[in-house]
């Protein structure tokens, strides 16, 4: 009986252990189910939160798609979260690059980071060193921290930029969502409209500004004043007008005009114009040590001209900004089918054999002027001119050429023939578009 009783007790203990294990397993399964449900509910809430913000044209980085954007080992998905590892000493991430497509300079980009880390900070950089925007604390949502940064796409490098993450106390960042959204940049103006340029909506270069009633003055040797706004160009006629007075003591040459830009924010000036016929040649060889390129035919040229790569016979590449470094110093015939072009500096570009090239004009004018005049002390002039884009115009002057996407109104004043200061007064600076 005693042995029987002991066996019975042992059987009872075994049954109890089995029940305890089963209970623990059930509780674990229930806990996992609750955790999974919580994650699913949080994900749904996060998606609803993003939709509620009314963002336009969003790109959303999530744990499921993050490797489509960033292949770095320091970024990975774990537990339904984007994990970003930081350097142990610097508490900083590697630079994480983003390349955008189907955007243009008339847009701003906003980045929202939704994270579990309260100490997360991030910056947007146009290159490895230049910060164009820092994040600000924007919001909190169901225990998550939301931080945001906004920047102009015109400040990026061909719509490419980097994110750099930091934290004060964390070695690893846990990010739920990274949201990119796009909006119109208010600096860009669409037709029809009227812009009155004053000291409050312009920027200056090499000049001191003084505000007077209903006008402002510039003092400098080579003064520049630019509108902060960019005027979008399509088939609209643009009219500018201004009254400029020389209130200094030296004869002063004044100019009114525009700085024209392409869709990707590159300035169009005289060096973008093909030289004479714009003949296209092909590269036969390159010697970086001698600063020479050999081509398959003799070009039209003059000293100071530029050379562009990937030139097209039909000029479909116009305006081409793919310049070989330096300007043309000399051209020498090697034989009946080879010509050597000498440059004033070495090219850093890796130019492939067979690349098509074209000679472009000298630097010349940087801005497209609609009016200019030499003013004596006390003399005043009123400029007024109209200009329009012509897609068949491949010159720099009289019309806005093919490829012009927007223009920036500009005024220049130069002391005539001397390195002495001039002072001009600007009134009624108006652009209609």
C-alpha positions in Angstrom: 0.0 0.0 0.0 2.8 2.3 0.8 4.5 1.6 -2.6 1.2 1.9 -4.4 0.6 5.3 -2.7 4.0 6.6 -3.7 3.4 5.6 -7.3 0.1 7.3 -7.3 1.6 10.5 -6.0 4.3 10.3 -8.7 1.7 9.9 -11.4 -0.2 12.9 -10.0 3.0 15.0 -10.0 3.6 14.1 -13.6 0.1 15.0 -14.6 0.5 18.3 -12.8 3.7 19.1 -14.6 2.1 18.2 -18.0 -0.8 20.5 -17.2 1.6 23.3 -16.1 3.6 22.9 -19.4 0.4 23.0 -21.4 -0.8 26.0 -19.5 2.5 27.8 -20.0 2.4 27.0 -23.8 -1.1 28.2 -24.0 -0.2 31.5 -22.2 2.8 31.9 -24.5 0.6 31.4 -27.6 -1.9 33.8 -26.2 0.8 36.3 -25.4 2.3 36.0 -28.9 -1.1 36.3 -30.4 -1.7 39.5 -28.4 1.7 40.8 -29.3 1.0 40.1 -33.0 -2.4 41.7 -32.7 -0.9 44.7 -31.0 1.7 45.1 -33.8 -1.0 44.7 -36.4 -3.2 47.3 -34.7 -0.2 49.7 -34.3 0.6 49.3 -38.0 -3.0 50.0 -38.9 -3.0 53.1 -36.6 0.3 54.3 -38.1 -1.0 54.0 -41.6 -4.2 55.8 -40.6 -2.1 58.6 -38.9 0.0 59.0 -42.1 -3.2 59.2 -44.2 -4.7 61.7 -41.8 -1.8 64.2 -42.4 -3.0 64.7 -46.0 0.5 64.3 -47.5 0.9 64.6 -51.2 2.7 62.0 -53.4 4.1 60.1 -50.4 6.9 57.5 -50.4 6.8 55.4 -47.2 9.7 53.3 -46.0 8.4 50.4 -43.9 10.0 47.3 -42.3 8.8 45.2 -45.2 10.3 47.4 -48.0 13.4 49.1 -46.3 15.9 46.9 -48.2 14.5 48.1 -51.5 15.9 51.5 -50.5 18.9 50.9 -48.3 21.1 47.8 -48.7 23.6 48.8 -45.9 24.2 46.1 -43.3 23.6 48.7 -40.6 19.9 48.9 -41.7 17.7 45.9 -41.3 14.2 44.8 -40.4 13.5 43.0 -37.1 10.3 42.6 -35.1 8.3 44.6 -37.6 10.6 47.6 -37.1 13.3 49.3 -39.1 16.5 49.0 -37.2 19.4 51.4 -37.7 22.7 50.7 -36.0 24.8 53.6 -34.8 28.5 53.9 -34.4 29.4 53.0 -30.7 31.6 56.1 -30.1 30.0 58.7 -32.4 26.4 57.6 -31.8 25.9 58.3 -35.4 24.7 56.3 -38.4 26.4 56.0 -41.8 25.2 58.4 -44.5 22.1 56.8 -46.0 21.5 58.0 -49.6 18.1 58.6 -51.2 17.7 59.2 -55.0 14.4 60.7 -56.1 12.8 60.4 -59.6 9.9 62.2 -61.2 10.4 65.3 -59.2 11.6 68.8 -60.0 13.1 71.9 -58.4 9.7 73.6 -58.0 9.0 71.2 -55.1 9.8 70.9 -51.4 10.4 67.5 -49.7 9.3 66.8 -46.2 10.6 63.8 -44.2 8.8 62.5 -41.2 10.5 59.9 -39.0 8.2 57.9 -36.7 10.3 56.2 -34.0 10.4 54.5 -30.6 13.5 56.5 -29.8 12.9 59.9 -28.1 16.5 60.8 -28.5 16.6 60.3 -32.3 17.8 63.2 -34.4 18.4 63.4 -38.1 19.8 65.7 -40.7 19.4 66.0 -44.5 22.7 66.5 -46.4 23.1 67.4 -50.1 26.5 65.8 -50.1 28.8 64.2 -47.5 29.4 67.5 -45.7 26.7 70.0 -46.5 23.6 70.0 -44.2 20.5 71.5 -45.9 18.0 70.7 -43.1 17.8 69.6 -39.5 14.9 67.7 -37.9 12.5 69.3 -35.5 10.3 67.7 -32.9 6.9 67.7 -34.7 4.5 65.4 -32.9 3.9 62.3 -30.8 1.6 59.5 -31.6 0.6 56.5 -29.4 3.9 56.6 -27.7 6.0 57.2 -30.8 8.1 60.2 -31.5 7.6 62.0 -34.8 10.3 64.3 -36.1 10.3 66.2 -39.4 12.6 68.1 -41.7 11.7 70.1 -44.9 14.0 71.2 -47.7 14.0 72.6 -51.2 14.8 70.0 -53.9 16.8 72.7 -55.7 19.3 72.4 -52.8 19.9 68.7 -53.6 22.5 67.3 -56.0 20.4 66.0 -58.9 17.6 65.1 -56.5 19.9 62.9 -54.5 20.6 63.5 -50.8 21.6 61.7 -47.6 20.1 61.1 -44.2 22.3 61.0 -41.1 20.8 59.7 -37.8 22.2 60.4 -34.3 21.1 59.6 -30.8 22.3 60.6 -27.3 21.6 57.4 -25.4 20.8 54.7 -28.1 23.1 52.3 -30.0 20.2 51.2 -32.2 17.3 53.2 -33.5 13.9 51.5 -33.9 11.9 53.3 -36.6 8.4 52.4 -37.5 8.0 54.6 -40.6 10.0 57.0 -42.8 7.6 59.2 -44.8 8.6 61.4 -47.7 6.0 63.8 -49.0 6.2 66.6 -51.6 4.6 70.0 -51.9 5.0 73.1 -54.0 7.9 75.4 -53.2 6.4 78.8 -52.6 9.5 80.5 -54.1 8.3 79.3 -57.5 5.7 81.5 -59.2 3.3 80.3 -62.0 1.7 82.4 -64.7 -0.3 84.6 -64.5 1.0 86.9 -61.8 2.9 90.0 -60.8 6.0 90.3 -58.6 7.1 93.5 -56.9 10.7 93.1 -55.9 11.8 95.0 -52.8 14.5 94.7 -50.2 12.4 92.1 -48.4 12.2 89.5 -51.2 15.6 89.9 -52.8 19.1 88.8 -52.0 22.3 90.7 -52.9 25.9 89.9 -53.7 29.0 92.1 -53.3 26.7 95.0 -52.2 25.5 96.8 -49.1 21.8 97.6 -49.0 20.2 100.7 -47.7 16.4 101.0 -47.4 14.7 104.4 -48.2 11.1 105.3 -48.6 9.5 103.2 -51.5 13.0 102.2 -52.7 16.3 100.7 -51.8 19.9 101.4 -52.8 23.0 99.2 -53.5 26.6 100.2 -52.8 29.5 98.2 -54.2 32.0 97.8 -57.0 30.1 95.0 -58.8 26.8 94.9 -57.1 24.1 92.2 -57.7 20.5 92.0 -56.6 18.5 88.9 -57.3 14.8 88.1 -56.7 14.3 85.3 -54.2 11.4 84.1 -56.3 11.8 81.9 -59.4 9.3 82.5 -62.3 8.3 79.4 -64.1 8.5 79.6 -67.9 6.3 77.9 -70.4 4.6 79.9 -73.2 4.0 82.9 -71.0 5.4 86.4 -71.9 7.5 87.9 -69.1 7.7 91.7 -68.7 10.2 93.4 -66.4 10.5 97.1 -65.6 12.5 99.2 -63.1 13.7 102.7 -62.4 17.4 103.0 -61.6 19.3 106.2 -60.6 23.0 106.7 -60.1 23.1 108.4 -56.7 26.9 107.9 -56.3 29.9 109.9 -57.6 31.2 107.6 -60.3 29.9 106.7 -63.8 28.1 103.4 -63.4 27.0 100.7 -65.9 23.6 99.2 -64.9 22.0 96.0 -66.3 18.5 94.5 -66.0 17.8 90.9 -67.0 17.4 87.3 -65.9 19.3 84.3 -64.8 17.7 81.4 -66.8 17.8 77.8 -65.3 17.0 74.3 -66.5 14.5 72.0 -64.8 17.3 70.5 -62.6 18.5 73.9 -61.4 21.5 74.4 -63.7 22.2 78.0 -64.9 22.1 78.5 -68.7 24.6 81.0 -70.0 26.8 81.7 -73.0 29.0 78.7 -72.6 26.0 76.4 -73.2 25.7 77.7 -76.8 27.3 75.5 -79.5 30.2 77.3 -81.2 29.3 78.2 -84.8 27.9 75.0 -86.6 28.1 72.9 -83.4 29.9 70.1 -85.3 30.0 66.7 -83.4 33.2 64.7 -83.1 34.2 61.4 -81.5 37.0 60.9 -78.9 39.9 58.7 -80.1 42.2 59.0 -77.1 42.8 60.9 -73.8 46.1 61.9 -72.2 45.3 63.4 -68.7 49.0 64.2 -68.0 49.2 66.3 -71.2 45.7 67.8 -70.8 44.8 66.6 -74.3 42.0 64.8 -76.1 42.4 63.5 -79.6 39.2 63.5 -81.8 38.4 62.2 -85.3 38.0 65.5 -87.1 39.0 69.1 -87.0 36.7 71.3 -84.9 35.6 74.9 -85.2 37.1 76.7 -82.2 38.7 79.7 -80.6 40.8 80.0 -77.5 38.6 79.9 -74.4 35.9 77.7 -75.9 34.6 74.7 -73.9 34.0 71.1 -74.8 30.9 69.1 -73.8 30.4 65.3 -73.7 27.6 63.1 -75.1 26.8 65.7 -77.8 24.0 64.9 -80.3 24.0 65.8 -84.0 20.4 67.1 -83.7 21.2 69.2 -80.6 18.7 67.2 -78.6 21.2 67.4 -75.7 20.9 71.3 -75.6 21.6 72.8 -73.1 24.4 70.5 -72.4 26.2 70.9 -69.0 28.5 67.9 -69.2 31.7 70.0 -69.6 35.2 68.8 -69.8 37.2 70.7 -67.2 39.1 73.7 -68.5 39.0 75.6 -71.7 40.5 75.0 -75.1 44.1 76.4 -75.4 45.1 75.1 -78.8 44.1 72.6 -81.6 46.7 70.7 -83.6 46.3 68.3 -86.5 48.0 65.0 -85.9 47.2 63.4 -89.3 44.5 63.4 -91.9 41.9 61.8 -89.5 43.1 62.8 -86.0 43.2 66.2 -84.3 44.6 67.0 -80.8 42.8 69.4 -78.5 44.8 71.0 -75.7 43.1 72.3 -72.5 44.4 74.7 -69.9 43.9 72.1 -67.1 43.6 68.4 -66.7 40.2 66.7 -66.9 39.1 64.7 -63.8 36.4 62.9 -65.7 36.8 59.4 -67.0 36.1 60.0 -70.7 35.5 56.8 -72.7 36.9 56.3 -76.2 34.1 56.9 -78.8 32.3 59.5 -76.7 30.7 62.2 -78.9 31.8 65.8 -78.1 31.1 69.3 -79.3 32.8 72.7 -79.0 30.8 75.3 -77.1 31.2 79.0 -76.9 33.4 81.0 -74.5 32.1 82.0 -71.1 30.8 85.4 -72.2 27.7 86.7 -70.6 26.4 85.0 -67.4 23.0 86.6 -67.5 20.5 87.4 -70.2 20.1 91.1 -70.3 17.0 93.0 -71.5 18.5 96.4 -70.9 21.7 98.2 -70.0 23.0 101.7 -69.8 26.0 103.8 -68.6 24.7 106.3 -66.0 26.5 109.4 -65.0 26.2 110.7 -61.4 22.6 111.9 -60.9 21.4 110.3 -64.1 18.3 108.0 -64.1 16.9 105.4 -66.5 13.7 103.4 -66.7 14.0 100.0 -68.3 11.0 98.0 -69.6 11.2 94.9 -71.8 9.3 91.7 -72.8 10.7 88.3 -73.3 9.4 84.9 -74.2 10.6 81.3 -74.5 11.3 79.8 -78.0 12.2 76.1 -78.1 13.8 76.6 -81.5 16.1 79.3 -80.1 19.6 77.9 -79.4 21.4 81.2 -78.7 21.9 83.3 -75.6 20.1 86.5 -76.1 16.8 88.2 -77.2 14.7 85.1 -76.3 14.7 82.5 -73.6 16.2 79.4 -75.2 15.2 75.8 -75.3 15.5 74.1 -71.9 14.7 77.2 -69.8 12.4 76.1 -66.9 12.5 79.1 -64.7 14.2 82.6 -64.5 15.4 84.7 -61.7 15.2 88.5 -62.2 18.5 90.3 -61.6 20.0 93.8 -61.6 23.8 94.5 -61.8 25.7 97.7 -61.3 29.4 98.0 -62.2 31.7 101.0 -61.7 32.8 101.9 -65.2 36.4 101.1 -65.7 37.4 101.6 -62.1 37.7 99.6 -58.9 35.7 102.1 -56.9 32.3 101.9 -55.3 29.1 103.0 -57.0 25.7 103.5 -55.5 22.4 103.1 -57.3 18.9 103.6 -56.2 16.2 101.0 -57.3 12.5 101.9 -57.5 9.4 100.1 -59.0 11.2 96.8 -59.7 8.3 94.9 -61.2 8.0 91.6 -63.1 4.7 90.4 -64.7 4.4 86.9 -66.0 
